[in-house]
């Protein structure tokens, strides 16, 4: 057993002997592996690699974790994301001063020896023996590079990092073996380039380009002699020589490097002295990492992009593969985000709801026909500090994508789905019901998709106001949001048919759970998300074609390869005639119905208000032919609060409704996002209307022999009395 000092450790002589033994043993083992015939350590250092296994590809071109850039649809930067702040650059874009400085201080004989520096080993043995400890190592720059590759591969896994850095003869021999192969296959220039790109320089900066930006706000190619010397000095101990935290220590270390460069004749003594006399002159740039740095409140959109890469199988078959792709980074992700739409959505979200209000607002916009998500805005900023009312909860999406677990009840914004199901079944928009303010319907009249009754009790349905009674057709019932009408309409259209229509337009996509088959679905009792609701209404704008939402246009890897990205899938959810009819009827909501405060005066637009029981959720979802926007307002924290007698955005509301708060928010978002010169119109269609009691009185005055005149539709054209048969077009006049 080796003798120990009184303090418990080996004596200086014993430590030196141990270092010598390890070095000699490693050299001997290496010599035996590399050159069994020669059997000489010196030859092994310079010798052939014949008989070795093929060099791992990661040592030739190490998979270095780099920055990922997330761009908007116009190429503007949304955010930079990375697990390692690194930008790989070729040797030609690294200052010659930096190349000389790192070689001078880390491996002065780099260009003279092979993978192993025998003179360096012997020198280290001698100095360590003299100092009584291990004060100097003998790893060449190539050996350091090999070690760094294995550390980089370990990532943030503590166990793997420990394995990559453990002080054992086996690991040393493995590194030496690979170092010889690297020298043989890459050459000095490429080794130096790879080394400068992989090395950690402190302050979260990996590689020389990121470090140059961090400390001096310039490219690595532009480093001066003094700057390069300071950077080279960091490698030995980035924390000890950190110039941001200890200028004096960093300056001393820089001067050591400058003197070493003069000693090896890379620079003159005069140049070294002049550089030593100069201050460090740091120009520190604070690194910006993650979606928290996104512009125009696009942090939630940015995080949705991240979640898409981590969850969509197009980016890897397994979660582990996708996580590895994201961690490796170096991606250039061009997204669907419109800078103009995002600025408008962000402005709208905060215009009427403050970040410290008891409720929050979410605004999301989708392009009809493409499924492209153009914006995501929220009244609470994206971030991690609850004291600043920040949150990372994306209210526009489901939990799998970083959002709400349960979603939000949508209220009367569901009613157009019921109307579409009824029209597809052949019911006419002129279908009218004369109903009181409150009705009771047998649950057994509503059939589940299995064919079984939805229940055996009576379902009580109430309108919001006692004055809401009388005769309504589909257009007027949508405009005034009459609950009793839509309960009866669902009874005729079918519960299963209504829920099937909801599935076709993507109502349940984000939450990823089957919808409960309940008659109250027609009144918006089932949860959804703002993104899904925007996509639902984009289907009406797109004349019945539903397109799955997408947020990524292209992804380019660090090597320039283009990766596959998720593509929107468009399927027909309803006939174009049904969709056009819905659009014409929903125009009435913003013209003279519950959504008048949201209406746009310069173009065709349509939409629907929605408010849930006890006013816990308020909605406005609407669209033009080229943009669909959903706005939700409600409590986003804890048990949901009712929005009665409440102050929001500095304004008092005795009760919040879809038209009085989400509606104006919608108008701000749409006005800001749309081009004033681009005002497409909905496809014209005549929507049949039911006769009102006044019409019948008029008819009686004209006498029994006068022909019956149908009520004129909203667009003023003669009413189309043809039944709405999906897929079948009948010639005009056949039923006149």
PyMOL commands that set and color helices and strands:
alter all, ss='L'
color gray80, all
select helices_A, chain A and resi 12-34+41-46+57-60+91-93+96-106+118-131+141-154+158-165+169-186+188-198+208-216+220-222+225-234+247-263+269-277+291-293+295-297+299-311+313-315+319-328+339-351+386-388+399-401+411-425+443-445+474-480+483-493+495-504+519-523+530-541+576-592+596-598+613-615+658-673+693-702
alter helices_A, ss='H'
color red, helices_A
select strands_A, chain A and resi 68-71+77-81+332-335+360-366+373-378+394-398+403-404+408-409+433-435+438-442+458-462+470-472+527-528+545-547+552-556+562-563+570-572+606-611+617-624+627-634+644-648+651-655
alter strands_A, ss='S'
color yellow, strands_A
deselect
rebuild
show_as cartoon
